[in-house]
Amino acid sequence: MTKRVLIAGFKHETNTFSILPTTLQSYEARGYVKGAEIVPFFKGTNTEVAAFLDGCTKHGWEPVLSLVADATPSGKLTKDCYETIANEIVADVAKAGKLDAILLNLHGAMVAEHTDDGEGTLLERIRSKTGPDVLIAATLDLHANVTKAMAKHADILVSYRTYPHIDMYDIAAETVEIVKRALDGEIKPRTYLARRAQIYGADDGRTTSPGPMTELLDRCAKIRASDAGVLAASINGGFSWADIREVGPTAQIVGDGNDPRFQAYAESLADEIWEGRHRRTVEFVTVAEALKRARTVGKVGKPAVLADFADNPGGGGYGDTTGLLRGMIEAGLESAAMAAFYDPEAAAACHKAGLGATITLKLGGKVDPRFGAPIEATGTVTHLSDGHMIIEGPMMRGLSLEMGPTATLKIGGVEVVINSRRFQNYDRNFFRAGGIEPTERSVLAVKSSQHFRAAYAPIASEVIVVDEGGGVMSNNLPKLPFTRVPRPVFPLDLD
């Protein structure tokens, strides 16, 4: 008999320090795809859902399509937003009839106004509809804050192994194969979880250079190779910018059956995360130092790439803080550009003025005045577009994005690609959508902290990470107003 497998996705990385609420409109602005629309939207992309669809075709399963919802990281989901999406997925499960498995595309760090554990709450509700016999599997971001409820209600949890996340499809394909073996009666998967008293660790999951995370992943590979009962082993760097009880790095093992050795593996990995908690592979510099280096190394063909770490929209940053951009303008940089800068008001003003117009406006600094005032600037509108783009680089290749009315404003020697919707810059097409070919500039500034490396490191003369605390993604965690995390905890209290 044909196996029936429900596919759904509900993703968000919630920065609880952000003042931007996450609403249904936040999902509609990025990705809220239902039913039959899922296939043409995701097929052929480097995403988890594409792998789920391909897995159904490969194994002759009947896909039951629910919805896939994703929003740019920001503050807590409103209760209405969470309940609307979660209830629709649960209702689809309830009305689907007999199901053999459920494949879920989750993030693992969702917080709503009324629940600190968005994924755990969703999984519990789904499990209440399916009972214990339907297999539930989920893919997770490696920045998941994995909770006890998530591990309890999901038989299989498998996390990305790359940051930037270029293995989304591969991880989902691996998850599908575990599901296949379980449906064939070969295995009985169960998730085991371990954590320590830390909200930061594993070098925040960075895998672009040798370090704590790559060493932990090597250890996972050795565990899997030595024990056929270990079906998957994952390291989660956690998402530190969430003031909740179950925050921080975790180790998870998917084991075949109920055996204490699987928990022992997870505990040993958690010990390794704790032991390496002080190790980092990235250097953070001030705006002044970043600009000094950029002048020295940046050139056309091999630009210096400046990452505005603290204002990364991919972690809940607003995308409109002005510290780095102001420094670039005041330093008189030439052949420099920044993307993607969030300011729908400024984008609209540029569109109204028209291509080639010289206008004076207040740029950025509008979401949260704590992180810098707007820049009062006069510039020339050099490009206008509707903001549609398709990702070409390694991360989420083939997925389309709608950034809303987009404009490029040249202020002195600095061009700013201004978008009407918030996006982290992890693909060179964010510049091209503003009429800029990245390799034709000497300095590129990106609103991103790590994902940009997949697309930009190959062309960069040097990657320079900037953090002066100018945003809700600041690396200086002890300065953030944590009130709910269990104390003591590293690095707020413990060494």
C-alpha positions in Angstrom: 0.0 0.0 0.0 1.3 3.5 -0.9 2.7 5.4 2.1 1.0 8.8 2.7 3.4 11.5 4.0 2.3 15.0 5.0 4.7 17.8 4.2 4.6 21.2 6.1 7.0 23.9 7.2 6.8 26.7 9.8 10.1 28.5 10.4 11.3 31.5 12.4 14.4 32.5 14.3 13.0 34.8 17.0 15.2 37.6 18.5 13.3 38.4 21.7 15.2 41.7 22.0 13.7 43.0 18.8 10.8 45.5 19.0 9.5 44.3 15.6 6.6 41.9 16.1 6.3 39.0 13.7 2.9 39.0 12.1 1.1 37.1 9.3 2.2 40.0 7.0 5.8 39.1 8.0 5.3 35.6 6.5 3.4 36.8 3.5 6.3 39.1 2.8 8.8 36.3 2.6 7.1 32.9 2.1 3.6 31.6 2.8 2.9 28.8 0.4 -0.1 26.5 0.6 -1.2 23.2 -0.9 -0.5 22.6 -4.6 1.5 25.8 -4.8 4.3 24.2 -2.8 5.5 22.0 -5.7 6.2 24.7 -8.3 7.6 27.1 -5.6 10.2 24.7 -4.2 10.8 22.1 -6.8 14.4 22.3 -8.0 15.7 24.6 -5.2 18.4 23.9 -2.6 15.8 23.7 0.2 14.5 21.1 2.6 11.0 21.1 1.0 12.5 20.3 -2.4 14.2 17.2 -0.9 11.0 16.2 0.8 9.2 16.3 -2.5 11.9 14.4 -4.3 11.9 11.8 -1.6 8.3 11.2 -2.1 8.8 10.7 -5.8 11.9 8.4 -5.2 10.1 6.1 -2.8 6.6 6.2 -4.3 5.0 8.0 -1.4 1.9 10.1 -1.8 2.7 13.6 -0.6 0.0 15.4 1.4 0.7 19.1 1.1 -0.1 21.4 4.0 1.7 24.8 4.0 5.2 26.1 4.2 5.6 29.4 6.1 8.9 31.4 6.6 9.5 34.9 7.8 12.6 37.0 8.2 13.9 36.8 11.8 12.4 39.5 14.0 10.7 39.7 17.4 8.1 37.4 18.9 5.3 36.0 16.8 2.0 37.6 17.7 -0.4 35.1 19.2 -2.7 35.5 16.2 0.1 34.9 13.8 1.3 31.7 15.6 -2.2 30.3 16.1 -3.3 30.9 12.6 -0.4 29.0 11.0 -0.1 26.3 13.6 -3.8 25.7 13.7 -3.9 25.3 9.9 -1.1 22.7 9.9 -2.7 20.8 12.8 -6.1 20.9 11.0 -4.4 19.6 7.8 -3.0 16.7 9.9 -6.4 16.0 11.4 -8.3 15.9 8.1 -5.6 14.1 6.1 -6.9 10.7 6.9 -4.5 7.8 7.4 -0.9 9.1 7.5 2.3 7.1 7.7 4.7 9.9 8.3 5.0 13.7 8.7 8.0 15.7 7.3 8.4 19.1 8.9 10.7 21.9 7.8 11.3 23.8 11.1 13.9 26.2 12.4 14.0 25.4 16.1 14.2 28.9 17.6 10.6 30.2 17.4 9.2 32.2 20.2 5.6 33.6 20.3 3.9 35.9 22.7 2.2 33.0 24.5 4.8 30.2 24.1 8.6 30.3 24.4 8.7 26.9 22.5 7.0 27.5 19.2 8.2 24.2 17.6 7.7 22.1 20.8 4.1 23.4 21.1 3.4 22.7 17.4 4.9 19.2 17.6 2.9 18.4 20.8 -0.4 19.5 19.0 0.4 17.4 16.0 1.3 14.4 18.1 -2.1 14.7 19.9 -3.8 14.3 16.5 -1.6 11.4 15.2 -1.1 9.3 18.2 2.2 7.5 18.8 2.3 5.4 15.6 2.7 8.1 12.9 6.4 8.9 12.3 7.2 12.6 12.8 10.5 13.9 11.4 11.8 17.4 11.3 14.8 19.2 9.9 16.3 22.0 12.0 18.6 25.0 11.5 21.9 24.4 13.4 20.9 27.6 15.4 18.0 25.8 16.9 17.3 26.1 20.6 16.2 22.5 20.8 13.8 21.8 23.7 12.8 18.7 25.7 9.3 19.0 24.1 10.7 18.9 20.6 12.8 15.8 21.3 9.8 14.2 23.0 7.3 14.6 20.3 9.5 14.2 17.2 10.9 10.8 16.4 13.6 12.2 14.2 15.4 15.6 14.4 18.3 16.3 12.1 20.1 19.7 11.9 22.1 21.4 9.2 25.9 20.8 9.4 27.0 23.9 7.5 27.0 27.6 8.3 26.3 29.3 5.9 23.5 26.8 5.4 24.3 25.3 2.0 23.2 21.7 3.0 19.5 22.3 3.5 18.6 19.9 0.7 21.1 17.3 1.7 20.0 17.2 5.4 16.4 16.8 4.4 17.3 14.0 1.9 19.2 12.3 4.7 16.1 12.7 7.0 13.9 11.2 4.3 16.1 8.1 4.1 15.8 7.6 7.9 12.1 7.8 7.5 12.2 5.3 4.7 14.0 2.7 6.9 11.5 3.3 9.7 8.5 2.9 7.4 10.0 -0.3 6.1 10.3 -1.6 9.7 14.1 -1.7 9.8 14.5 0.8 12.7 12.6 2.6 15.4 14.1 6.0 15.7 14.1 8.1 18.8 15.7 11.5 19.6 18.1 12.0 22.5 19.1 15.5 23.7 21.8 17.1 26.0 22.7 20.6 27.0 24.9 22.5 29.5 24.5 25.9 31.3 25.4 28.1 28.4 23.6 30.3 25.9 26.6 30.5 23.6 29.0 27.8 22.3 30.3 25.8 19.4 31.7 29.0 17.9 28.1 29.9 17.0 28.1 26.9 14.6 30.7 28.4 12.2 32.0 25.9 9.7 33.9 28.1 7.2 37.2 27.5 8.9 38.6 24.8 11.3 37.4 25.3 14.9 35.1 24.1 17.6 32.1 23.3 15.3 34.1 21.4 12.7 35.8 19.4 15.4 32.4 18.6 17.0 31.0 17.5 13.6 34.0 15.3 13.1 33.3 13.7 16.4 29.6 13.2 15.3 30.8 11.5 12.2 33.1 9.1 14.2 30.2 8.2 16.5 28.0 7.4 13.5 30.7 5.3 11.9 31.4 3.3 15.0 27.8 2.5 15.9 25.2 1.5 13.3 22.4 2.2 15.8 23.2 6.0 15.6 21.0 7.2 12.7 21.9 10.9 13.0 24.1 13.1 15.2 23.6 16.8 15.3 25.3 19.8 17.0 23.2 22.9 17.4 25.0 26.2 18.1 21.7 27.5 19.5 20.4 31.0 19.0 21.8 33.2 21.8 19.5 36.2 21.2 16.5 34.6 22.8 15.6 35.3 26.5 14.0 31.9 27.2 14.7 29.1 29.5 15.8 26.5 27.0 18.3 28.6 25.0 21.7 27.7 23.8 23.8 24.9 22.3 22.7 21.3 22.3 23.7 17.9 21.1 21.1 15.5 19.7 21.3 11.9 18.7 18.7 10.0 16.7 19.1 6.4 17.8 17.6 3.1 16.8 15.4 2.3 19.8 15.6 2.9 23.5 19.1 2.5 24.7 21.1 4.5 27.3 24.2 4.6 25.1 22.5 7.1 22.8 22.0 9.5 25.7 25.6 8.9 26.7 26.8 10.0 23.2 24.7 13.2 23.5 26.1 13.9 26.9 29.7 13.5 25.8 29.1 15.9 22.9 27.5 18.4 25.2 30.6 18.1 27.4 32.8 19.0 24.4 30.6 22.0 23.6 31.1 23.2 27.1 34.8 22.6 27.1 35.3 24.7 24.0 33.0 27.5 25.0 35.7 30.2 24.9 37.0 29.4 21.5 36.1 31.6 18.5 37.2 31.7 14.9 36.0 35.2 14.1 37.5 38.6 15.0 35.2 41.5 15.7 36.4 45.0 14.9 35.2 48.6 15.2 33.9 50.7 12.3 37.1 52.7 12.3 39.4 49.6 12.1 37.2 48.1 9.4 37.4 51.1 7.2 41.2 51.4 7.7 41.6 47.7 6.5 39.2 48.1 3.7 41.1 51.1 2.2 44.2 49.0 2.3 43.1 45.7 0.8 39.9 46.5 -1.2 40.1 46.8 -5.0 38.0 46.3 -8.0 37.8 42.6 -8.7 38.7 41.7 -5.1 36.7 43.9 -2.9 36.9 44.1 0.9 33.7 42.7 2.4 32.5 44.4 5.6 29.8 42.4 7.6 27.5 44.5 9.8 27.2 41.7 12.4 25.1 43.5 15.0 22.4 44.5 12.5 22.0 41.2 10.7 18.3 40.8 9.6 19.0 37.1 9.5 19.1 37.1 13.3 16.5 39.7 14.0 18.4 42.8 13.3 16.5 45.7 11.8 18.6 46.2 8.7 18.5 50.0 9.1 21.1 50.9 11.7 23.4 53.6 10.4 26.8 53.2 12.2 28.7 51.4 9.5 27.1 53.2 6.6 27.7 56.6 8.3 31.3 55.7 8.8 31.7 54.7 5.1 30.2 58.0 3.9 32.1 60.2 6.4 35.3 58.4 5.5 34.8 59.5 1.9 35.1 55.9 0.5 35.0 55.6 -3.3 33.8 52.6 -5.3 31.9 51.3 -2.2 28.4 49.8 -1.8 26.1 48.5 0.9 23.1 46.0 0.6 20.5 45.2 1.7 19.5 48.4 3.7 15.9 48.4 5.0 14.0 51.7 4.6 10.7 51.5 2.7 10.1 55.2 3.2 13.4 56.1 1.5 12.9 53.6 -1.2 9.5 55.1 -1.9 11.0 58.6 -2.0 13.6 57.5 -4.6 10.9 55.9 -6.8 8.9 59.1 -6.6 11.9 61.3 -7.5 12.8 59.1 -10.4 15.9 57.7 -12.0 18.7 60.2 -12.1 17.2 62.6 -9.6 19.2 64.2 -6.8 17.3 64.1 -3.5 17.8 64.8 0.1 16.3 62.5 2.7 16.8 60.9 6.1 18.1 57.4 5.6 17.8 54.5 8.2 17.6 54.7 11.9 13.8 54.6 11.9 12.9 51.3 13.5 14.7 51.7 16.9 16.4 55.1 17.7 18.6 53.4 20.3 20.9 52.3 17.6 21.7 55.5 15.9 19.9 58.5 14.3 19.0 58.6 10.6 21.6 59.8 8.1 20.7 63.1 6.6 22.1 62.7 3.1 21.9 64.1 -0.4 22.4 61.5 -3.2 21.6 60.5 -6.7 19.1 57.8 -7.6 21.1 55.4 -9.8 18.7 52.4 -10.1 15.1 51.5 -9.5 13.4 48.1 -9.5 10.5 46.1 -8.1 12.9 44.1 -5.9 12.3 40.7 -7.5 15.3 38.4 -7.4 16.2 34.7 -7.7 19.0 33.4 -5.5 21.9 32.1 -7.6 24.5 31.3 -4.9 25.1 28.2 -2.8 22.5 29.0 -0.1 18.9 28.4 -1.1 19.8 28.4 -4.8 16.8 28.8 -7.1 14.4 30.4 -4.5 12.8 33.6 -5.5 12.5 36.6 -3.2 10.4 39.8 -3.3 12.1 42.7 -1.7 9.5 45.2 -2.6 10.3 48.6 -4.3 14.1 48.8 -4.3 16.3 51.8 -5.1 20.0 52.5 -5.2 21.1 55.9 -3.9 24.6 57.1 -4.5 25.9 59.3 -1.7 29.4 60.5 -2.6 31.3 57.4 -3.5 29.0 55.1 -1.6 26.0 53.4 -3.2 23.2 52.1 -0.9 20.8 49.5 -2.1 17.6 50.3 -0.3 14.8 47.7 0.1 11.2 47.8 1.3 11.4 44.5 3.0 14.0 43.1 5.5 16.4 40.6 4.2 19.9 39.4 5.1 22.4 39.7 2.3 23.6 36.2 1.5 23.7 36.3 -2.3 25.4 38.6 -4.8 22.1 39.2 -6.5 21.1 41.5 -3.6 23.6 44.0 -5.1 22.6 43.1 -8.7 19.0 43.9 -7.8 20.3 47.4 -7.2 22.2 47.6 -10.5 25.6 46.9 -9.0 28.0 44.1 -10.0 29.8 43.2 -6.8 33.2 42.6 -8.3 33.2 46.1 -9.9 33.4 47.7 -6.5 36.4 48.0 -4.1 34.4 47.8 -0.8 31.1 45.9 -0.2 29.2 46.2 3.0 26.6 43.5 3.8 23.9 43.4 6.4 24.8 39.9 7.5 27.0 38.1 10.1 28.0 34.8 8.5 25.7 33.5 5.7 27.2 36.0 3.2 30.5 34.1 3.2 29.2 31.4 0.9 28.6 33.9 -1.9 31.2 36.6 -1.1 34.2 34.9 0.4 35.3 33.6 -3.1 35.6 37.2 -4.4 36.8 39.0 -1.3 40.3 40.3 -0.7 39.4 40.1 3.0 36.3 39.6 5.1 36.0 42.0 8.0 33.3 41.6 10.7 32.1 44.8 12.3 30.4 44.9 15.7 30.2 48.0 17.9 27.0 47.0 19.6 24.9 48.9 17.0 22.0 46.5 16.9 20.0 43.8 18.6 22.4 41.1 17.2 25.4 42.5 19.1 28.0 39.9 20.0 28.3 41.4 23.4 25.7 39.1 25.1 26.3 40.3 28.7 25.1 43.7 27.7 21.7 42.4 26.6 18.8 42.5 29.1 18.4 38.8 29.8 15.8 38.2 32.6 14.4 34.7 31.9 17.3 32.4 31.2 18.3 30.1 34.1 21.2 31.5 36.1 24.1 31.1 36.4 24.9 30.6 32.8 27.8 31.1 30.4 28.8 33.8 29.4 26.6 36.0 31.6 27.9 34.6 34.9 30.1 31.6 34.5 33.8 32.3 33.5 
